[in-house]
């Protein structure tokens, strides 16, 4: 999906200090504790990809949204750590 340059919205659910340390260019920050109260900010016309450090928190959020009927939500497996290792090594790891 991301390698095909499809339209999508990338949401970073990590805490602010993690987001300030490193981020994927073009991502939007919505801390995991705020996602459910800010669902109106999610794009309903394209895939919404969630990520965290390694994929656990974002996976839980995707599951929670799917349980609420969302179908266009996807977890970035491996999170920003995998992104740094496989896509963009200029993104620092921690």
FENLIN-V20312 format. One record per backbone hydrogen bond with DSSP energy under -1.0 kcal/mol. CO is the residue of the C=O (numbers start at 1). NH is the residue of the N-H. If there is no record, write none. Layout:
co->[CO | CO]
nh->[NH | NH]
This chain:
co->[1 | 2 | 9 | 10 | 11 | 12 | 13 | 15 | 16 | 17 | 18 | 24 | 28 | 31 | 35 | 38 | 39 | 47 | 48 | 49 | 50 | 51 | 52 | 53 | 55 | 56 | 57 | 58 | 59 | 60 | 61 | 62 | 63 | 65 | 66 | 72 | 74 | 75 | 76 | 78 | 79 | 80 | 81 | 82 | 83 | 83 | 88]
nh->[6 | 5 | 49 | 28 | 51 | 30 | 32 | 19 | 20 | 21 | 22 | 27 | 12 | 34 | 38 | 41 | 42 | 9 | 74 | 11 | 76 | 13 | 80 | 81 | 59 | 60 | 61 | 62 | 63 | 64 | 65 | 66 | 67 | 70 | 69 | 48 | 50 | 77 | 79 | 82 | 83 | 84 | 85 | 86 | 87 | 88 | 91]
